[in-house]
Amino acid sequence: AKYINLSLHFLEQVIVALQEKQKFIPYRNSMMTSVLRDSLGGNCRTVMVATLAPEEEQLDETISSCRFAQRVAHISNRLEVNEEVDPKRLIARLKAQLRELKEELQVLRGE
């Protein structure tokens, strides 16, 4: 339980740093935050699932979970499509682009 709580503490530090848009994000503080690096502040969609308890005895934990989920909700990621580049297709596309630019240059020169 000690290690789980420590990992959750480091996760919260990362979430707070991302929410406040700090320059340094402490991903390396734990293995969990290192593994979740791309999911938390990288190029991924992130979903936060919080488990809440309706019992009055668990009210403090429920409120804490809700606050944590709210912090996670304020993190914004910039999503980009990951593209695997096929070298043959890249060369063909660059050759076509070069051909188009040469044709445009000829038109501008009046040739």
ABEGO torsion letter per residue (X at the ends): XAAAAAAAAAAAAAAAAAAAGBABBBAAABAAAAAAAAAAABBBBBBBBBBBBABAAAAAAAAAAAAAAAAAAABBBBBBBBBBBBAAAAAAAAAAAAAAAAAAAAAAAGX
